[in-house]
């Protein structure tokens, strides 16, 4: 059974640019959550999507957005990148919404210069 | 405000030297407490869910326990392959997103 797939794995952007990250959940999983991981703040919740609807949103500025498609695949977008957006962005999928038993991908490592 | 604090930040053990990792939490009604393991360059891997005080879960050399204010991850006779960062997270009764601690990085040397 294939795990959660995130693309791209690594990317470098400059301040002011925007970036789109993609996540393919485990087959049959309808919930996708996104987390930002940094050495200083640890794992912080960005948002959760279930059946194409945003179910929860973390405390991040509006520059961070996401969406989910009918096949459960999800994308997140960060506009007007700042240096502080450099982080590992992790996608996690689950069968149900609002569960703590998540299956994480390996992440997309974003560096903003 | 829901909060999770893990200690110690880092722990070095010799192979076979048992120890415990601590996760202290404050939450507005505990729905679940979760332990994850994260290897370098990988995403977290789910280990255990604990729902109520007194509950225990075991998996190989790991045993997780829960009280009303904290959880412990006991590692018995660890091996080098147990080296990883162990993350604790809580979810409140409203079922909102997980609140993660910053983790304990465990290094086991042979």
Interface residues (C-beta under 8 A of the other chain):
Chain A: X4 X33 X35 X42 X43 X44 X45 X48 X56 X58 X90 X92 X97 X98 X100 X101 X102 X103 X104 X105 X106 X107
Chain B: X31 X32 X34 X41 X42 X43 X44 X45 X46 X49 X87 X89 X91 X95 X96 X97 X98 X99 X100 X101 X102 X103
